[in-house]
Amino acid sequence: MNHFSRYLAPALLGTALMTLPQAAHAQDMDAVLERLQELLAEQTIDLDWENAAIDGDGAVLTGVTASDPSGETPLGDIVLSDVAETPDGFRIGEMTMENYVHGEGDFSLAIDGAVLTGIVLPHDGAGAAYGGMFFYETAEISELRASMGDAEVFVLTNFNITATPISDDQPMTFSGGAESFEADLSAIEGADAARTIERLGYEQIAGRFDTAGSWEPQEGRLAVSRFDLTVDEGGMLGLAFDIGGYTPEFVRALNELQGSMAESGNESAGSMAMMGLMQQLTLHEADIYFHDEKLTSRVLALFAEDQGMRPQDVVNQAKAMLPFLLAQIGAPQLGTMIADALSTYLDDPQSLRISARPEEPVPFALLAAGAMASPQALADQIGLDIVANE
């Protein structure tokens, strides 16, 4: 899947370029395109094109390419329309990307119907409201398809994101997701993994994902109220969190660090730098949750078959071993809470939730240190709670 991640990101970036004013004139359009390049360059992305055909308040960019430290990706043609100048910068009414197709070796990626609307390109020094970056109201992709050889391995349908601008007393909000996705896991690398997936009945999976949240750039408060990945006949894995310190400066530093890591290839040094950067963040609260459909019963049946047992025997054995295994962490209260939750879940698999609700925001640096020094103290500090079937 390395090809997939390498070319999907720039392609979606090309889509994201598309991420009561006066109509822009030809000379303004040059400034619009220049500002677009500047904002992307701050995110270590170089956008270029062979030709820009300007016509009134629109333009057609042909031979567009996006480059980052990992390489260059052709994006084809991009169309801008309803471009206007505002007191704080420029606004692009709509940006569309022609049907995108790219491939290398056996891998190919195709994106259809990529459109963004309501893009704001703030002037230098006027972008604090949007974190110094361009803002867009909607982003849509009708369909995304990835293939390996003649086999289609991933299909995403009707992806969309909607965002609301920041007001004087309200943060930027966003919501969206994908109506559906399909993935072929039959060709996954590793014979053992492929065999396990086959036995579980998940060679072909389908599902959807949904997300929503808000961001206040000046305070650096990022709250993701939901990021839910649902797999049909499997379950739903979700994540929600509220963190501080996610300022525009942090975002820029993160982009620069990722770029330098890609250039140098020094993963060890990059990981240390990443850990240092993450210490600027603070945890306000977080949740990880799983709602089971059929995944747990299938896993238990597989283990039971391998051990020549019944699924209920596997459950009883696991429940009996949990106290001994958890005693090794040296945190009796934490171990009891985990054992009780897992035992309840195994008896009747419905849902599991891990929550952190600290009384005061906790710096990420203390989270890492606390996990190594005293798991129980850390659990108490962040208000850790683990419950089943709530």
N, C-alpha and C positions, 0 to 999 in steps of 0.2 A: 504494500500500500504506500510505499515511499513516493512513487510516481503520483499517486492520487493526492497526497498532501502537498506535494511540491507544486502541482499545476492547479489544483482546486483553489488554493489560497490566492494566487495572483488573479485567477479568473473571477473569483468572488470579489476581489479587490476592484477589478474592472467594473463589476456590477456596482460596487459601493461608490465608485466615482460618480455614479449616476444618482454614496452615503453623503404702501402702495406707491410703488416704485415707478421710475421712468424707464422706458425701453432703452436697452443698451445700443449704442451705435458701433460702427466698425472699429473705431479706435478704442472704445471701451472693451470690445470683445478680446482684443489682444491682451488687455489688462486682466480680464477674467481668466483667460487661459494661463497667463503667467502666475496669477494667484493660485490657481488650481495646482500647478506644478510646485509652487512654494510650500503649500500646505502638505502635500504628499511627501515632499522631500524631508519635512520635519519628522515624518514617520518612516524614514529610510527607504522611500519608494521613489524611483525616478520614472516619471511618465513622459513619454515622447511620442511624436507622430511624424509621418512623412509629409503630410499636408493638412492645412486647416482652411477649408472653404467657408468663408464667412458670408452670410446673407441676412442682412437686417439684424433681428434679435436672435439669430440662430447660427449654428456652425456645424459642419460635418468634419470630424477628424478621421483621416484615413491612415492606415498603416500604423495603428497605435501599438505601442509596446510598454510594458511595465517591468522595471528592473529593480531587484533588491540584491543583497549580498549572496543569495543563493543562485542568481542567474537572471536571464531575461525571458519574458514570456510575451508572445504576440497576442494582442487582444482584438485585432481586426479594426472595424470602424465603430466610432462612437458619435452619436448625434445629440447635440444640445439644442434646446428650443425654449422660447419665452424667457430669454436672458434679460435681466434688468439690473440697474444700479440702485442701491439703497443707501441710506445715510451711513451705515456701518460696513458696507461692502457690496457684494453682488448676490443676486438670487437667480438660480437656474430653475426654471419651471419644470423641465423634464429632461432627463438624460437617458438615452437608450443605447444598448449595445447589440450589434447584429448577432445573429446566432453564432455562438462561439464554438469552435471545434479545434482541439489541439491533441497531439499525440506524440509519443516517443517510444520506439520499440513496440512492445505488445500493448502498451497502455494508451487509452484515448479518453478524452473528456469532452462532453458536449453540453452547452447551456443554451436554452431557448427562452425568449421572452424576458430579458433582463431590463428592468425599468426602475429608475429612481425619480422621485418628484420632490419639489420644494427644497432644493439644495441651497444652503447658505454658505457663502465664502466670505468670512469676515476679513476686513482690512487688518494689517499688522497693527497690534495694539488695541483692536476693537473686538477681539474674539473671546474675552473673558467669559461671556455668557455661555459660550459653547465649548469652553475648554481650549480655545485657540484653534479648534479644528472646524471643518465644515460640517454642517448639520443637514439632515434630510428628513422629510416628513414621512415618506413611504419608500420601501424597497421591495421589489417583487422579482421572483424567478419562476417562470411557468414550469420549467422542467430542467433537471440536471441528470445526466447519465454518464456513468463511468464504466469502461469496459477493459478487460484484459484479454487480448487476442479476439476471438469471436464471441467470448462470453461476457454478458452484461453483469457486472458485479454490484452496481449500486444505482438506484433511481430515486430521485427526490422530486416531489410534485407539489406545486403551489406553495413555495416558500414566500413568506411575507413578514415585514417588520413595519410597524407604525410608531412614530415618535411625536411627542408634543414638545413645543419649544419651552424654554425656561421663561417664567414670568418673575415679577418682583418678589413674590412670596411662594412660588411653587418650583420644584425641581423639574428637570427634563424627565419625562416618563417614556417608557417603551413597552411594546408588547408584540407578540407575533409567534411564528413557528412555521411548521411545515404540515400541510394537510396529510401527507403520507410519505413513507419511504419504503423501499424494498431493497434487501441485500442478499446476495448469494454468498454464503459462508462455506460452500462445499469445496472451494479451492484454497481454503486457508492453509498456510504453510505449517508443516509438522504433521506427521502421520497420526500421532497420538491425539493431538488436538482435533484433527479432522474426524477421526473415528468417534471421539467423544461427542462432538457436535452432531454427528449423524445419529448416534444412539439416543441423544436427547430429542431428536426431531427438529433441530433448528438449522438445517442446511439452508433453508429458504425462510427468511424472516421478513415481517412487515410491521409497520407501526407508524408513529407520528411523534412530533415533539412540540412543546409549547413553552414560551418564556414570557416573563413580564418583570418590570422593575423600574427603578428611577436612579438618577444621578444628579448630584448637586456639585458641580465642578469646583466652585470657590471653597466650599467646606470639605471637598474630597470625600463626600459620603455616597457610596455606591450600595444600593439595596436591590438585590435580585429576589423578588418574592416567589418566583417559581422558575425552575428550569427542569422540565419533566420530559423524560424519554420513555415512551410507551412501546413495548413490543407485544404484538398480538400473541395470545396464548403463552405469554411469558410473565409479564408484569410491568410495573411502572417504577422506574428509579428516578427520584427527584432530589433537587438541591435548592436550598434557599439560604441566603446570607445577607448580612448587613455589616459592611466594613467602613472604616475611616482611613484617611490618608491617600485615597485614590484621586489625587489632584491631577490637573493637566501636566504639571511638572513631573509627577510620577509616571504618567503615561508616556511622556517624551523620553524619560530616562529608560523606561522599560523597552521602548522601541529601539533606542540606540544600543542598548545592551544586547538585545536579540540580534541586531545587525552585526555588531562586532563579534558575537559568538559564531555567527554563520561564516564570517570572513576568516576568523582565526582558526576555527575548528578545535579550539582548546576547551573541551567540555568541562574539565576540572576547574579551571580558572573561571569559566563562565558561571558554573554552578555556585561557586563561592561568592561571586559578584551578585548573582541573583538573590542569594540568601541575605546579603547585606542590604539590597534594595528592598526586599520584602519586609525588613524590619521597620520600614516607615509606615506600615499598615497597622491598624488596630482592629480587633474583633469586637463587634457589638453583639451579634448573635448569629447562629447558624443552625441549619437543620439538614440532615440527610435522611431520606425516607424511602422505603420500598413497599409497594403494594403488590402482593403476589397474585398471579392468576393460575399458572400451571407449572412455573419453573421449579418451585421447591419440590412438588410431588414427583416431577420427572427426575430431579437430581437424587432424591431419596430412593426411587425405584432403581436407578442405575447403580448406586452404591450397594443396594440390597442384592442385586443380581450378581455383582462382582464378588460379594462376600458369601453368597449362598444363603442369604437371610431374607426375612420379610422386611418391608419398609418400616413397620412399627418397631421391629427389633433394632434397626439402625437408629431410630429415634431414641429408644430406651438406652442404647449403648452410648450415644452422644451425650444425653442428659447426665448419665452416670460419670462420664469422663470430664465434663465441664468444670466442676469444682477443683479437680486436681490440676487441670491445665491452667486455670485462671489463678490458682494459688501462686504460680511462678512469678506473677507481676508484682507481688508484694504489696497489694492494696486490697485488703479484705472487703471493705465496703463496696469498692468499685467492682471487684470480682463477683460479689453476691448480686449486685444490680445487673451485671451482664448475664450471669447464669440464669437468673429468674426470667429475664426478658427472652432469652433464647429458648429456654425450656417451654415457656408459654407459647412462643411462636411455633416451635417444632410440633407441639401437641395439636395445634390448629393454625396452620400457616395462613395468615391474613395480611398483617403488616408489621413493619419494624420502623422505629424512628429514633434517631440519635440527635439530641438537641443540646445546644450550648447557650446558656442565658446568664452571662456574667453580670454581677451587680454594677460593675464599672468596666468600660472598654479595656481590653487586654492587648498590649502590644504583641505582635507576632513573634518578636524576639523572645518574650517570656514563654510563649507557647512551646517553642522548640526546647528551650532550656528546662522548662517544667516537666515535659514529657520524659526527658532523660533522667532528671533528678528525682522526681517523686510523682508517679502517675496519679496517686490518690490526691495529693495536694493540687495538682493541675485540674483534676476533675472537680474538686471543690471550688477552685478559683473561677472556673468558667461556667459553673452551674450545670455540669453535665447530667443529662438524664437519658436513659435508654428504656423505651417502653415497647411492648408488643400488643398488637390487636387493639389499639386505642379507638 
